[in-house]
Amino acid sequence: MHRVYGPALPSGPTLAGMTHLMPAEWERHTRTWMALPPPRGFIARDDPEAREAWIATANAVASFEPVTLLVDPADEGWVREQTSETVTVVHADLDDGWLRDSGPTFVRDDRDGSLAAVTWRFNAWGAIQDYGRDARIGRAVADLASVPAVESLMVNEGGGICVDGEGTVIVTETVQLHDRRNPGWAKSDVEAELARTIGAKTVIWLERGLMGDMQQYRPGLGTNGHVDVLAAFVRPGVVVVHGQPDPAHHDHAVMRENVARLRAARDAQGRELEIVTIDAPHDTVVDGVSIDHSYINFSFVNDGIVMSVYGDEPADANAAKILADLFPERGVARVNAEPIFRNGGGVHCITQQEPVAAAAAP
């Protein structure tokens, strides 16, 4: 079904003083939210193949669960032709298509299991590009989902947090403490805000992100080190991590330090973490810049996994097998994410799950 809302962005109530918990991403979803990069943006102008990869991702997710896709009104006709009937089209005023980051993070109220949506302060990864429209998208999605908003005091993005659904959160020092996001904030400030908004009990701090995701290596595109290309919980106590076995590669040392921190950590329940490594594909260089493709950037969907692949068949197959072995009860769908990654991210970066409310869970 295709429905069209908008283009006005409505506003709704804001909650404060309540305790919420962000569910694990593998829990059941009502739907996945996405946004298509608009015609005015540099992706549509410079890399139309990437927008096709956005559509391919929407269709892959829609084979498992409903998708609501935010689009510029000018794209409606094309999108209708390219997407399945389980993709709902919604008009929105957009700067870009990274809804994991600009969109809200859905949480449950600990009193009755009802949903709310944390709306982070979004400033486009430290104000590296225009973001005025996308700064309003979190509240718009909350309203379209008919859930109240929990307004955060912190500049943050959904790709910068990883949770186990039991109060453990993994973040990176280079994101939440970045001086163009939250100047003057200490770790204790970040931890307090994560506790207030998504129910964090234990915050595990990784040192930094992959070097291709740091802005000095990809000017204008990097996030300064999102965790969703580094590590992901696959169940409580078990984390998959990006592997770079080549000692000469710049990410080898990055991941050695990050994995050491994970091995030294304990989760919110006091468990040591089991680490599963998924090695990176072959190194890809675009215009002289190394693009650090990561298989960790996958999305959970109902009864499945939608994973990023990159055309390195041995590495793609190895990653798919590891995920299939971890989730024998789930189907694994592959999306060629190379066009997405060369613009700054992968499948996880462009999707945002809306979990079912506890009362509606089977």
ABEGO torsion letter per residue (X at the ends): XBBBBOABBBBBBBBBGBBBBBBBAABBBABBBBBBBBAABAAAAABAAAAAAAAAAAAAAAAABBBBBBBBAAAAAAAAAABBAABBBBBBBBABABAAAABBBBBBBAAAGBBBBBBBBBAGGGGABBAAAAAAAAAAAAAAAGBBBBBBABBBBAAABBBAGAGBBBBBAAAAABAAABBGBBAAAAAAAAAAAAGBABBBBBABBBAAABAAABBGABAGGBAAAABBBABBGBBBBBBBABAABAAAAAAAAAAAAAAABBBAAGBBBBBBBBBBBBBBBBGGBBBBBBAABBBBBBGBBBBBBAGBAAAAAAAAAAAAAABAABBBBBBBAAAAAAAGBBAAAABBBBBBBAAABX
